[in-house]
Amino acid sequence: MFDTLSDRLSAAFKNLRGKGKLTDADIDATAREIRIALLEADVNLAVVKEFIAAIKERAKGAELSGALNPSQQVIKIVNEEMISILGGETRELRLAKRPPTVIMLAGLQGAGKTTLAGKLAKWLRAKGHSPLLVAADLQRPNAVNQLQVVGQRAGIHVYAPEPGNGVGNPVEVARGSITHATQKLYDTVIVDTAGRLGVDAELMQQAADIKAAVSPDEVLFVVDAMIGQDAVNTAQAFADGVGFDAVVLTKLDGDARGGAALSVARVTGKPIMFGSSGEKLEDFDLFHPDRMASRILGMGDMLTLIEKAEQTFDAEQSAKAAAKITGGKGTGFGLQDFLEQMQAVRKMGPLSKIFGMIPGMGEMKDQINNIDEKEIDRIEAIIYSMTPAERDDVAILNGSRRARIAKGAGVEVADVNQLVNRFVEARKMMNKLANGGMPGLPGLGGMPGAGALPGGPAKKKQGGKKKKGKGVSGNPAKRSGAQAPAPAQSEEQFDPASAFGAGQAGAPQDFDPAALEKAMGEFNLPPEMQKMFEQQKRQPPRN
């Protein structure tokens, strides 16, 4: 939703790169670009004016840090102001001191209230609550049936005493749900109310009557993030007519301009509490203004990515896979382990969405959007066509086995070969990383123990042939002029510091440690470094 806005803002910041100082002309030009980007994203005009004024005032003030370049300074200011516009801090759900907690959903028809009710109920159950869904939308055709289907998918009980389709009193249904929840020991009640195509007196009156009947602890206004400025107008009308405590944004995964998300919180004065970004019941979470601002500015969202990984990955299974990567022969990481980890990643959501949360991936947006999810399906088909023994040890995959696997998966033999080769290379790299190595750096082996460092001991090859020694020349002149080879340095005598000219062999004969200490004291070291130097000096000498 915010891709276009992110691209425009990134372009505005690029113009500041390479500048050593932030002038008033630079600030005005950048503010103008940001203003255009926000207006094109359909952000409310009053919000844009306030936002730009705050940026210019802060950028021209004395708060700029000398440690940041002009581009970083502006990004820091824009990020903080955008967090302020989106609500400032994360708004947590307010629970009743005495259960049940009553949550009322309000909004226009088509905003996604019914589906959102199921998402919210499932989210609450994951938090340890026992929610109850209430079908108080008796006007829209099949609204009651839809809520029952959603509740069945989420595994949540639905209170629906009336069939709906214009039959029944929604106020009495809402009132009766509180009694039912108290008797059945549900600690949370989510009331799904009716909507209209537009704001009218009948809608406002019904919402006000339900609110008076159940005295909700939270009234959440559900708004479609794709309808632009009308979302802001509708939210303001509900705030004036009925009143609500927080906003819930739906369809954040859409391709609309998304200005409503940046406007509704500031215009109504009510925070955004939840965000829905997909059709699945799992595509729902708390709205974090700081994380959303980070995404808009192309800085990723690592905290959300970590939380999703913690919810998806099995800790014991991941620990076993990690042990296999670092283990010896017979405990190696196989294709079955790779398949399980890949399936866990897919449970986190589409790969394009996951990669989009990684900082720095904004410049690879086109490549990320072109990720083919069907390629993962083909990989799964290839692995499923293997026997357990073949998944554990790909070394036994000869030509006939690979032909059989390709036929079973419906792919070419070249696809099987490519998967096996890439897996073997990836496993080697993971093994080096897990054991402290730094693959890909010429001249450096596994770290620690990099035998290729200058002056360091060379690694002995296991099982290799003994290197043939250099023969003696038959020419007497050459034989007499040849220098004797330097004595080999044993591993016990090796001094690591000699690789950098500061070891036993590299130290000058007249080296005075006291002179070095005196010189270091004249450098006015930072307090942290001085403290570290003092601690190092107090340590006892090593044996």
Contacts in CASP RR format, 6 or more apart in sequence:
PFRMAT RR
TARGET T0000
AUTHOR 0000-0000-0000
METHOD contacts of the structure
MODEL  1
MFDTLSDRLSAAFKNLRGKGKLTDADIDATAREIRIALLEADVNLAVVKE
FIAAIKERAKGAELSGALNPSQQVIKIVNEEMISILGGETRELRLAKRPP
TVIMLAGLQGAGKTTLAGKLAKWLRAKGHSPLLVAADLQRPNAVNQLQVV
GQRAGIHVYAPEPGNGVGNPVEVARGSITHATQKLYDTVIVDTAGRLGVD
AELMQQAADIKAAVSPDEVLFVVDAMIGQDAVNTAQAFADGVGFDAVVLT
KLDGDARGGAALSVARVTGKPIMFGSSGEKLEDFDLFHPDRMASRILGMG
DMLTLIEKAEQTFDAEQSAKAAAKITGGKGTGFGLQDFLEQMQAVRKMGP
LSKIFGMIPGMGEMKDQINNIDEKEIDRIEAIIYSMTPAERDDVAILNGS
RRARIAKGAGVEVADVNQLVNRFVEARKMMNKLANGGMPGLPGLGGMPGA
GALPGGPAKKKQGGKKKKGKGVSGNPAKRSGAQAPAPAQSEEQFDPASAF
GAGQAGAPQDFDPAALEKAMGEFNLPPEMQKMFEQQKRQPPRN
1 225 0 8 1.000
1 226 0 8 1.000
1 252 0 8 1.000
1 253 0 8 1.000
1 254 0 8 1.000
1 255 0 8 1.000
1 256 0 8 1.000
1 257 0 8 1.000
1 258 0 8 1.000
1 261 0 8 1.000
2 41 0 8 1.000
2 258 0 8 1.000
2 261 0 8 1.000
2 295 0 8 1.000
2 296 0 8 1.000
3 365 0 8 1.000
4 40 0 8 1.000
4 41 0 8 1.000
4 257 0 8 1.000
5 37 0 8 1.000
5 38 0 8 1.000
5 40 0 8 1.000
5 41 0 8 1.000
5 257 0 8 1.000
5 258 0 8 1.000
5 259 0 8 1.000
5 296 0 8 1.000
6 295 0 8 1.000
6 296 0 8 1.000
6 297 0 8 1.000
6 298 0 8 1.000
6 362 0 8 1.000
7 365 0 8 1.000
8 33 0 8 1.000
8 36 0 8 1.000
8 37 0 8 1.000
8 40 0 8 1.000
8 41 0 8 1.000
9 34 0 8 1.000
9 37 0 8 1.000
9 78 0 8 1.000
9 296 0 8 1.000
9 297 0 8 1.000
10 297 0 8 1.000
10 298 0 8 1.000
10 362 0 8 1.000
11 33 0 8 1.000
12 30 0 8 1.000
12 33 0 8 1.000
12 34 0 8 1.000
12 37 0 8 1.000
13 30 0 8 1.000
13 71 0 8 1.000
13 74 0 8 1.000
13 75 0 8 1.000
14 71 0 8 1.000
15 26 0 8 1.000
15 29 0 8 1.000
15 30 0 8 1.000
15 33 0 8 1.000
16 22 0 8 1.000
16 26 0 8 1.000
16 30 0 8 1.000
16 69 0 8 1.000
16 70 0 8 1.000
16 71 0 8 1.000
16 74 0 8 1.000
17 69 0 8 1.000
17 71 0 8 1.000
18 69 0 8 1.000
18 70 0 8 1.000
18 71 0 8 1.000
19 26 0 8 1.000
19 69 0 8 1.000
19 70 0 8 1.000
19 71 0 8 1.000
20 69 0 8 1.000
20 70 0 8 1.000
21 70 0 8 1.000
22 59 0 8 1.000
22 64 0 8 1.000
22 70 0 8 1.000
22 73 0 8 1.000
22 74 0 8 1.000
24 60 0 8 1.000
26 70 0 8 1.000
27 56 0 8 1.000
27 59 0 8 1.000
27 60 0 8 1.000
27 74 0 8 1.000
28 56 0 8 1.000
30 74 0 8 1.000
31 52 0 8 1.000
31 55 0 8 1.000
31 56 0 8 1.000
31 59 0 8 1.000
34 51 0 8 1.000
34 52 0 8 1.000
34 55 0 8 1.000
34 78 0 8 1.000
35 48 0 8 1.000
35 52 0 8 1.000
38 47 0 8 1.000
38 48 0 8 1.000
38 51 0 8 1.000
38 52 0 8 1.000
38 259 0 8 1.000
38 262 0 8 1.000
39 45 0 8 1.000
39 48 0 8 1.000
40 257 0 8 1.000
41 257 0 8 1.000
41 258 0 8 1.000
41 259 0 8 1.000
41 262 0 8 1.000
42 228 0 8 1.000
42 229 0 8 1.000
42 256 0 8 1.000
42 257 0 8 1.000
42 258 0 8 1.000
42 259 0 8 1.000
42 260 0 8 1.000
43 51 0 8 1.000
43 259 0 8 1.000
43 262 0 8 1.000
43 263 0 8 1.000
44 229 0 8 1.000
44 232 0 8 1.000
44 259 0 8 1.000
44 262 0 8 1.000
44 263 0 8 1.000
44 266 0 8 1.000
44 267 0 8 1.000
46 267 0 8 1.000
47 85 0 8 1.000
47 262 0 8 1.000
47 263 0 8 1.000
47 266 0 8 1.000
47 267 0 8 1.000
50 266 0 8 1.000
51 81 0 8 1.000
51 82 0 8 1.000
51 85 0 8 1.000
54 81 0 8 1.000
54 84 0 8 1.000
55 74 0 8 1.000
55 77 0 8 1.000
55 78 0 8 1.000
55 81 0 8 1.000
58 77 0 8 1.000
58 81 0 8 1.000
59 73 0 8 1.000
59 74 0 8 1.000
59 77 0 8 1.000
64 73 0 8 1.000
65 73 0 8 1.000
65 76 0 8 1.000
68 76 0 8 1.000
75 297 0 8 1.000
78 297 0 8 1.000
79 293 0 8 1.000
79 294 0 8 1.000
79 297 0 8 1.000
79 299 0 8 1.000
82 262 0 8 1.000
82 289 0 8 1.000
82 293 0 8 1.000
82 296 0 8 1.000
82 297 0 8 1.000
83 289 0 8 1.000
83 290 0 8 1.000
83 293 0 8 1.000
84 289 0 8 1.000
85 262 0 8 1.000
85 265 0 8 1.000
85 266 0 8 1.000
86 261 0 8 1.000
86 262 0 8 1.000
86 265 0 8 1.000
86 272 0 8 1.000
86 287 0 8 1.000
86 289 0 8 1.000
86 292 0 8 1.000
86 293 0 8 1.000
87 265 0 8 1.000
87 266 0 8 1.000
87 271 0 8 1.000
87 272 0 8 1.000
87 289 0 8 1.000
88 271 0 8 1.000
88 289 0 8 1.000
88 290 0 8 1.000
89 271 0 8 1.000
89 289 0 8 1.000
90 286 0 8 1.000
90 287 0 8 1.000
90 288 0 8 1.000
90 289 0 8 1.000
90 290 0 8 1.000
91 246 0 8 1.000
91 271 0 8 1.000
91 272 0 8 1.000
91 273 0 8 1.000
91 287 0 8 1.000
92 286 0 8 1.000
93 101 0 8 1.000
93 103 0 8 1.000
93 218 0 8 1.000
93 273 0 8 1.000
94 101 0 8 1.000
94 217 0 8 1.000
94 218 0 8 1.000
94 245 0 8 1.000
95 101 0 8 1.000
95 188 0 8 1.000
95 217 0 8 1.000
96 102 0 8 1.000
96 217 0 8 1.000
99 186 0 8 1.000
99 187 0 8 1.000
99 188 0 8 1.000
100 132 0 8 1.000
100 178 0 8 1.000
100 181 0 8 1.000
100 182 0 8 1.000
100 186 0 8 1.000
100 187 0 8 1.000
100 188 0 8 1.000
100 189 0 8 1.000
101 187 0 8 1.000
101 188 0 8 1.000
101 189 0 8 1.000
101 217 0 8 1.000
101 218 0 8 1.000
102 178 0 8 1.000
102 189 0 8 1.000
102 191 0 8 1.000
102 214 0 8 1.000
102 215 0 8 1.000
102 216 0 8 1.000
102 217 0 8 1.000
102 218 0 8 1.000
103 120 0 8 1.000
103 188 0 8 1.000
103 189 0 8 1.000
103 190 0 8 1.000
103 191 0 8 1.000
103 216 0 8 1.000
103 217 0 8 1.000
103 218 0 8 1.000
103 220 0 8 1.000
104 191 0 8 1.000
104 193 0 8 1.000
104 210 0 8 1.000
104 211 0 8 1.000
104 214 0 8 1.000
104 216 0 8 1.000
104 218 0 8 1.000
104 219 0 8 1.000
104 220 0 8 1.000
105 113 0 8 1.000
105 116 0 8 1.000
105 117 0 8 1.000
105 120 0 8 1.000
105 190 0 8 1.000
105 191 0 8 1.000
105 192 0 8 1.000
105 193 0 8 1.000
105 220 0 8 1.000
105 222 0 8 1.000
105 248 0 8 1.000
106 113 0 8 1.000
106 193 0 8 1.000
106 195 0 8 1.000
106 207 0 8 1.000
106 219 0 8 1.000
106 220 0 8 1.000
106 221 0 8 1.000
106 222 0 8 1.000
106 238 0 8 1.000
106 242 0 8 1.000
106 244 0 8 1.000
107 113 0 8 1.000
107 193 0 8 1.000
107 195 0 8 1.000
107 221 0 8 1.000
107 222 0 8 1.000
107 223 0 8 1.000
107 234 0 8 1.000
107 238 0 8 1.000
108 195 0 8 1.000
108 196 0 8 1.000
108 197 0 8 1.000
108 198 0 8 1.000
108 199 0 8 1.000
108 223 0 8 1.000
108 224 0 8 1.000
108 234 0 8 1.000
109 140 0 8 1.000
109 194 0 8 1.000
109 195 0 8 1.000
109 196 0 8 1.000
109 197 0 8 1.000
109 198 0 8 1.000
110 195 0 8 1.000
110 224 0 8 1.000
111 222 0 8 1.000
111 223 0 8 1.000
111 224 0 8 1.000
111 250 0 8 1.000
112 222 0 8 1.000
112 224 0 8 1.000
112 250 0 8 1.000
112 251 0 8 1.000
112 276 0 8 1.000
113 137 0 8 1.000
113 192 0 8 1.000
113 193 0 8 1.000
113 195 0 8 1.000
113 222 0 8 1.000
114 137 0 8 1.000
114 143 0 8 1.000
114 146 0 8 1.000
114 147 0 8 1.000
114 150 0 8 1.000
114 192 0 8 1.000
115 150 0 8 1.000
115 250 0 8 1.000
115 276 0 8 1.000
115 279 0 8 1.000
116 222 0 8 1.000
116 248 0 8 1.000
116 250 0 8 1.000
116 274 0 8 1.000
116 276 0 8 1.000
116 284 0 8 1.000
117 133 0 8 1.000
117 147 0 8 1.000
117 150 0 8 1.000
117 190 0 8 1.000
117 192 0 8 1.000
118 133 0 8 1.000
118 147 0 8 1.000
118 150 0 8 1.000
118 151 0 8 1.000
118 153 0 8 1.000
118 154 0 8 1.000
118 156 0 8 1.000
118 190 0 8 1.000
118 281 0 8 1.000
119 154 0 8 1.000
119 276 0 8 1.000
119 281 0 8 1.000
119 282 0 8 1.000
119 283 0 8 1.000
119 284 0 8 1.000
120 131 0 8 1.000
120 190 0 8 1.000
120 274 0 8 1.000
120 284 0 8 1.000
121 131 0 8 1.000
121 132 0 8 1.000
121 133 0 8 1.000
121 151 0 8 1.000
121 154 0 8 1.000
121 156 0 8 1.000
121 188 0 8 1.000
121 190 0 8 1.000
122 154 0 8 1.000
122 155 0 8 1.000
122 156 0 8 1.000
122 281 0 8 1.000
122 282 0 8 1.000
122 284 0 8 1.000
123 284 0 8 1.000
123 285 0 8 1.000
124 131 0 8 1.000
124 188 0 8 1.000
124 190 0 8 1.000
125 131 0 8 1.000
125 154 0 8 1.000
125 155 0 8 1.000
125 156 0 8 1.000
129 187 0 8 1.000
129 188 0 8 1.000
130 185 0 8 1.000
130 186 0 8 1.000
130 187 0 8 1.000
130 188 0 8 1.000
131 156 0 8 1.000
131 186 0 8 1.000
131 187 0 8 1.000
131 188 0 8 1.000
131 189 0 8 1.000
131 190 0 8 1.000
132 156 0 8 1.000
132 157 0 8 1.000
132 158 0 8 1.000
132 159 0 8 1.000
132 177 0 8 1.000
132 180 0 8 1.000
132 181 0 8 1.000
132 184 0 8 1.000
132 186 0 8 1.000
132 188 0 8 1.000
132 189 0 8 1.000
132 190 0 8 1.000
133 147 0 8 1.000
133 150 0 8 1.000
133 151 0 8 1.000
133 156 0 8 1.000
133 157 0 8 1.000
133 158 0 8 1.000
133 159 0 8 1.000
133 190 0 8 1.000
133 192 0 8 1.000
134 158 0 8 1.000
134 159 0 8 1.000
134 160 0 8 1.000
134 173 0 8 1.000
134 174 0 8 1.000
134 177 0 8 1.000
134 189 0 8 1.000
134 190 0 8 1.000
134 191 0 8 1.000
134 192 0 8 1.000
135 143 0 8 1.000
135 144 0 8 1.000
135 147 0 8 1.000
135 148 0 8 1.000
135 158 0 8 1.000
135 159 0 8 1.000
135 160 0 8 1.000
135 162 0 8 1.000
135 164 0 8 1.000
135 173 0 8 1.000
135 192 0 8 1.000
136 170 0 8 1.000
136 173 0 8 1.000
136 174 0 8 1.000
136 177 0 8 1.000
136 191 0 8 1.000
136 192 0 8 1.000
136 193 0 8 1.000
136 194 0 8 1.000
136 210 0 8 1.000
137 143 0 8 1.000
137 144 0 8 1.000
137 147 0 8 1.000
137 164 0 8 1.000
137 170 0 8 1.000
137 192 0 8 1.000
137 193 0 8 1.000
137 194 0 8 1.000
137 195 0 8 1.000
138 144 0 8 1.000
138 162 0 8 1.000
138 164 0 8 1.000
138 165 0 8 1.000
138 166 0 8 1.000
138 167 0 8 1.000
138 168 0 8 1.000
138 169 0 8 1.000
138 170 0 8 1.000
138 173 0 8 1.000
138 194 0 8 1.000
139 164 0 8 1.000
139 166 0 8 1.000
139 170 0 8 1.000
139 194 0 8 1.000
139 195 0 8 1.000
140 194 0 8 1.000
140 195 0 8 1.000
141 165 0 8 1.000
142 165 0 8 1.000
143 164 0 8 1.000
143 192 0 8 1.000
143 194 0 8 1.000
144 160 0 8 1.000
144 162 0 8 1.000
144 163 0 8 1.000
144 164 0 8 1.000
144 165 0 8 1.000
147 158 0 8 1.000
147 160 0 8 1.000
147 192 0 8 1.000
148 158 0 8 1.000
148 160 0 8 1.000
150 281 0 8 1.000
151 157 0 8 1.000
151 158 0 8 1.000
153 281 0 8 1.000
154 281 0 8 1.000
157 184 0 8 1.000
157 186 0 8 1.000
159 173 0 8 1.000
159 176 0 8 1.000
159 177 0 8 1.000
159 180 0 8 1.000
159 181 0 8 1.000
160 173 0 8 1.000
161 173 0 8 1.000
161 176 0 8 1.000
162 168 0 8 1.000
162 169 0 8 1.000
162 173 0 8 1.000
170 193 0 8 1.000
170 194 0 8 1.000
170 206 0 8 1.000
170 210 0 8 1.000
171 206 0 8 1.000
171 209 0 8 1.000
171 210 0 8 1.000
171 213 0 8 1.000
174 191 0 8 1.000
174 193 0 8 1.000
174 210 0 8 1.000
174 213 0 8 1.000
174 214 0 8 1.000
175 213 0 8 1.000
175 214 0 8 1.000
177 189 0 8 1.000
177 191 0 8 1.000
177 214 0 8 1.000
178 189 0 8 1.000
178 214 0 8 1.000
180 186 0 8 1.000
181 187 0 8 1.000
181 189 0 8 1.000
189 214 0 8 1.000
191 210 0 8 1.000
191 214 0 8 1.000
191 216 0 8 1.000
193 206 0 8 1.000
193 207 0 8 1.000
193 210 0 8 1.000
194 203 0 8 1.000
194 206 0 8 1.000
195 203 0 8 1.000
196 202 0 8 1.000
196 203 0 8 1.000
198 234 0 8 1.000
199 234 0 8 1.000
199 237 0 8 1.000
199 238 0 8 1.000
204 238 0 8 1.000
204 241 0 8 1.000
204 242 0 8 1.000
207 238 0 8 1.000
207 242 0 8 1.000
208 241 0 8 1.000
208 242 0 8 1.000
211 219 0 8 1.000
211 242 0 8 1.000
218 245 0 8 1.000
218 246 0 8 1.000
219 242 0 8 1.000
219 243 0 8 1.000
219 244 0 8 1.000
219 245 0 8 1.000
220 244 0 8 1.000
220 245 0 8 1.000
220 246 0 8 1.000
220 247 0 8 1.000
220 248 0 8 1.000
220 273 0 8 1.000
220 274 0 8 1.000
221 235 0 8 1.000
221 238 0 8 1.000
221 239 0 8 1.000
221 244 0 8 1.000
221 246 0 8 1.000
221 247 0 8 1.000
221 248 0 8 1.000
221 270 0 8 1.000
222 248 0 8 1.000
222 250 0 8 1.000
223 231 0 8 1.000
223 234 0 8 1.000
223 235 0 8 1.000
223 247 0 8 1.000
223 248 0 8 1.000
223 249 0 8 1.000
223 250 0 8 1.000
223 260 0 8 1.000
223 264 0 8 1.000
224 231 0 8 1.000
224 250 0 8 1.000
224 251 0 8 1.000
224 260 0 8 1.000
225 231 0 8 1.000
225 249 0 8 1.000
225 250 0 8 1.000
225 251 0 8 1.000
225 252 0 8 1.000
225 254 0 8 1.000
225 256 0 8 1.000
225 258 0 8 1.000
225 259 0 8 1.000
225 260 0 8 1.000
225 261 0 8 1.000
226 251 0 8 1.000
226 254 0 8 1.000
226 256 0 8 1.000
226 258 0 8 1.000
226 260 0 8 1.000
227 256 0 8 1.000
227 260 0 8 1.000
228 256 0 8 1.000
228 257 0 8 1.000
228 258 0 8 1.000
228 259 0 8 1.000
228 260 0 8 1.000
229 259 0 8 1.000
229 260 0 8 1.000
229 263 0 8 1.000
231 260 0 8 1.000
231 263 0 8 1.000
231 264 0 8 1.000
232 260 0 8 1.000
232 263 0 8 1.000
232 264 0 8 1.000
232 267 0 8 1.000
232 268 0 8 1.000
235 247 0 8 1.000
235 264 0 8 1.000
235 267 0 8 1.000
235 268 0 8 1.000
235 270 0 8 1.000
236 267 0 8 1.000
236 268 0 8 1.000
238 244 0 8 1.000
239 268 0 8 1.000
239 270 0 8 1.000
244 270 0 8 1.000
245 270 0 8 1.000
246 270 0 8 1.000
246 271 0 8 1.000
246 272 0 8 1.000
246 273 0 8 1.000
246 274 0 8 1.000
247 264 0 8 1.000
247 265 0 8 1.000
247 268 0 8 1.000
247 270 0 8 1.000
247 271 0 8 1.000
247 272 0 8 1.000
247 273 0 8 1.000
248 272 0 8 1.000
248 273 0 8 1.000
248 274 0 8 1.000
248 275 0 8 1.000
248 276 0 8 1.000
249 260 0 8 1.000
249 261 0 8 1.000
249 264 0 8 1.000
249 272 0 8 1.000
249 274 0 8 1.000
249 275 0 8 1.000
249 276 0 8 1.000
249 287 0 8 1.000
250 275 0 8 1.000
250 276 0 8 1.000
251 276 0 8 1.000
251 277 0 8 1.000
251 278 0 8 1.000
252 261 0 8 1.000
252 275 0 8 1.000
252 276 0 8 1.000
252 277 0 8 1.000
252 278 0 8 1.000
253 277 0 8 1.000
253 278 0 8 1.000
253 283 0 8 1.000
261 272 0 8 1.000
261 292 0 8 1.000
264 270 0 8 1.000
264 272 0 8 1.000
265 271 0 8 1.000
265 272 0 8 1.000
271 287 0 8 1.000
272 287 0 8 1.000
272 289 0 8 1.000
273 286 0 8 1.000
273 287 0 8 1.000
274 284 0 8 1.000
274 285 0 8 1.000
274 286 0 8 1.000
274 287 0 8 1.000
275 284 0 8 1.000
275 285 0 8 1.000
275 286 0 8 1.000
275 287 0 8 1.000
276 283 0 8 1.000
276 284 0 8 1.000
277 283 0 8 1.000
277 284 0 8 1.000
285 304 0 8 1.000
288 303 0 8 1.000
288 304 0 8 1.000
291 301 0 8 1.000
291 303 0 8 1.000
291 304 0 8 1.000
294 300 0 8 1.000
294 301 0 8 1.000
295 301 0 8 1.000
295 357 0 8 1.000
298 359 0 8 1.000
298 360 0 8 1.000
298 362 0 8 1.000
299 359 0 8 1.000
299 360 0 8 1.000
300 356 0 8 1.000
300 357 0 8 1.000
300 358 0 8 1.000
300 359 0 8 1.000
300 360 0 8 1.000
300 361 0 8 1.000
300 362 0 8 1.000
301 356 0 8 1.000
301 357 0 8 1.000
302 357 0 8 1.000
302 358 0 8 1.000
302 359 0 8 1.000
304 357 0 8 1.000
305 354 0 8 1.000
305 357 0 8 1.000
305 358 0 8 1.000
308 348 0 8 1.000
308 349 0 8 1.000
308 354 0 8 1.000
309 348 0 8 1.000
312 344 0 8 1.000
312 345 0 8 1.000
312 347 0 8 1.000
312 348 0 8 1.000
313 344 0 8 1.000
314 344 0 8 1.000
317 340 0 8 1.000
317 344 0 8 1.000
318 341 0 8 1.000
318 344 0 8 1.000
320 337 0 8 1.000
321 333 0 8 1.000
321 337 0 8 1.000
321 340 0 8 1.000
321 341 0 8 1.000
322 434 0 8 1.000
323 331 0 8 1.000
324 331 0 8 1.000
324 332 0 8 1.000
324 333 0 8 1.000
324 334 0 8 1.000
324 337 0 8 1.000
325 332 0 8 1.000
325 333 0 8 1.000
325 427 0 8 1.000
325 430 0 8 1.000
325 431 0 8 1.000
325 434 0 8 1.000
326 431 0 8 1.000
326 434 0 8 1.000
326 435 0 8 1.000
332 392 0 8 1.000
333 427 0 8 1.000
333 430 0 8 1.000
333 431 0 8 1.000
334 391 0 8 1.000
334 392 0 8 1.000
334 393 0 8 1.000
334 394 0 8 1.000
334 423 0 8 1.000
334 427 0 8 1.000
335 383 0 8 1.000
335 386 0 8 1.000
335 390 0 8 1.000
335 391 0 8 1.000
335 392 0 8 1.000
335 394 0 8 1.000
335 423 0 8 1.000
336 383 0 8 1.000
336 388 0 8 1.000
336 391 0 8 1.000
336 392 0 8 1.000
338 383 0 8 1.000
338 423 0 8 1.000
339 380 0 8 1.000
339 383 0 8 1.000
339 391 0 8 1.000
342 376 0 8 1.000
342 379 0 8 1.000
342 380 0 8 1.000
343 380 0 8 1.000
345 351 0 8 1.000
345 354 0 8 1.000
346 376 0 8 1.000
348 354 0 8 1.000
350 373 0 8 1.000
351 368 0 8 1.000
351 371 0 8 1.000
351 373 0 8 1.000
351 376 0 8 1.000
352 368 0 8 1.000
352 369 0 8 1.000
352 371 0 8 1.000
355 361 0 8 1.000
355 364 0 8 1.000
355 368 0 8 1.000
355 371 0 8 1.000
356 362 0 8 1.000
356 365 0 8 1.000
356 368 0 8 1.000
361 368 0 8 1.000
362 368 0 8 1.000
378 409 0 8 1.000
378 411 0 8 1.000
378 415 0 8 1.000
379 419 0 8 1.000
381 408 0 8 1.000
381 409 0 8 1.000
381 410 0 8 1.000
381 411 0 8 1.000
382 405 0 8 1.000
382 406 0 8 1.000
382 409 0 8 1.000
382 411 0 8 1.000
382 415 0 8 1.000
382 416 0 8 1.000
382 419 0 8 1.000
383 391 0 8 1.000
383 419 0 8 1.000
384 409 0 8 1.000
385 404 0 8 1.000
385 405 0 8 1.000
385 406 0 8 1.000
385 408 0 8 1.000
385 409 0 8 1.000
386 397 0 8 1.000
386 405 0 8 1.000
389 396 0 8 1.000
390 396 0 8 1.000
390 397 0 8 1.000
390 401 0 8 1.000
390 405 0 8 1.000
394 420 0 8 1.000
394 423 0 8 1.000
394 424 0 8 1.000
397 405 0 8 1.000
397 416 0 8 1.000
397 420 0 8 1.000
399 413 0 8 1.000
402 413 0 8 1.000
402 416 0 8 1.000
402 417 0 8 1.000
402 420 0 8 1.000
403 413 0 8 1.000
405 416 0 8 1.000
406 412 0 8 1.000
406 413 0 8 1.000
406 415 0 8 1.000
406 416 0 8 1.000
409 415 0 8 1.000
409 416 0 8 1.000
428 439 0 8 1.000
429 439 0 8 1.000
432 438 0 8 1.000
432 439 0 8 1.000
432 446 0 8 1.000
433 439 0 8 1.000
435 446 0 8 1.000
436 446 0 8 1.000
436 447 0 8 1.000
436 448 0 8 1.000
437 445 0 8 1.000
437 446 0 8 1.000
437 447 0 8 1.000
438 444 0 8 1.000
438 445 0 8 1.000
438 446 0 8 1.000
438 447 0 8 1.000
439 446 0 8 1.000
443 450 0 8 1.000
443 452 0 8 1.000
444 450 0 8 1.000
444 452 0 8 1.000
444 453 0 8 1.000
445 451 0 8 1.000
445 452 0 8 1.000
445 459 0 8 1.000
451 457 0 8 1.000
451 458 0 8 1.000
451 459 0 8 1.000
452 458 0 8 1.000
452 459 0 8 1.000
453 499 0 8 1.000
454 499 0 8 1.000
455 489 0 8 1.000
455 494 0 8 1.000
455 498 0 8 1.000
455 499 0 8 1.000
456 489 0 8 1.000
456 494 0 8 1.000
456 496 0 8 1.000
456 499 0 8 1.000
457 489 0 8 1.000
457 490 0 8 1.000
457 491 0 8 1.000
457 494 0 8 1.000
472 479 0 8 1.000
473 479 0 8 1.000
473 482 0 8 1.000
495 503 0 8 1.000
495 504 0 8 1.000
495 505 0 8 1.000
497 503 0 8 1.000
497 504 0 8 1.000
497 506 0 8 1.000
498 504 0 8 1.000
498 505 0 8 1.000
498 506 0 8 1.000
501 507 0 8 1.000
517 537 0 8 1.000
520 533 0 8 1.000
525 533 0 8 1.000
END
